[in-house]
Each structure stands twice: as C-alpha cells, then as structure tokens.
Amino acid sequence: MSLEPAVAIYRRRKQGSSLALARALQHLGTAYHKIESMTEKPVLCIKSKKCFGEALKIRYEELGQLHPDTASIVNCLGGVYMTTRNYTDARLSYLEVVSVRQAIFGIFHPSVAVAAHALANAALYLGDLEEATIYYCKALDIYEALNLRQDHPSLARLLRDMKRMQRLRET
C-alpha cells in the first residue's frame, strides 16, 4: 500500500510535528478500513485500529480531547468498531464524538447530526431502542433546523434507518 512508506518517513523524521504523523496514520487507517469493507479481510481492521489508536494518542497529547481532529479519529474508530460488530465500543466512541462536536460547534451543527445518527445506529444494534430513538430524533431535529431537502443523502439515510427501527419496534 502506498501510504505505508509515507508513515515510515514521518516516523524516521526527528524534527517536525507529530501531527503530520497522526494525519498519515489516520489516512492509512482509513485506507485499511475501506479495503477491509470491500474485501472482508479482518486483518486490515486490526491494522486500521492500530493506526487510529496511535493517531489518537498523538492528537490527545498535542491537541487535547476538545479538538475536531481528535474527534475525527474517535469517529473513525467508531466506524471500525461498527464494521467488526463491536457495537458497545462503537457506541462509546460515537457518544464521545457527539459530546465533543457539540462542545466545539454547538448543538445544531451538521457534524453533530452525523455523529448522533451513527450513535443511534450503534444503539439500535445493541437493542437499545430508547437510546436509538433519542439520537435519531436529535439528528432529525438538526437536519430540520438546517432546512435540508427530503432528498438530501444524509436525511434520506436517517429516515431509512428510523423506518428500520420502527419496523423493529413493531415486531
């Protein structure tokens, strides 16, 4: 994979910011995760988690918890946890992302809606319909406040997932 040499170069550099290494690790982790999603090779999820974990450690140390780049890595980890069906850790990751993004951007920001939607999906997979409802509704409230059209992809996905939850309630 072409990103691995870039990560190796950043690791060897003595001067410069470790944030560049964190960025390279995030890109490499994302690449591993996307390839794993297409090929179903679980070893890539392990590599992806390792890259994200190292990048997160750097970002926590350099930027702190309340930074969008730190939240981005936590969000990426949530995605890996969802892919590996580790819904408990995915839920915890997305809970942190919602909280941090709200603190940074405010309650009615699109990135808060995206994170709330992801959190609701994790809660739904865990069978917690009450929590799923809370976060689906939170995402919907934000999208409505933003006046998104009904055919907007984010809103369409949210409405589809809310219908899936409703079907589960009825069974």
Secondary structure, 3 states (H helix, E strand, C coil): CCHHHHHHHHHHCCCCCHHHHHHHHHHHHHHHHHHHHHHCCHHHHHHHHHHHHHHHHHHHHHHCCCCHHHHHHHHHHHHHHHHCCCHHHHHHHHHHHHHHHHHHHCCCCHHHHHHHHHHHHHHHHCCCHHHHHHHHHHHHHHHHHCCCCCCCHHHHHHHHHHHHHHHHHHC
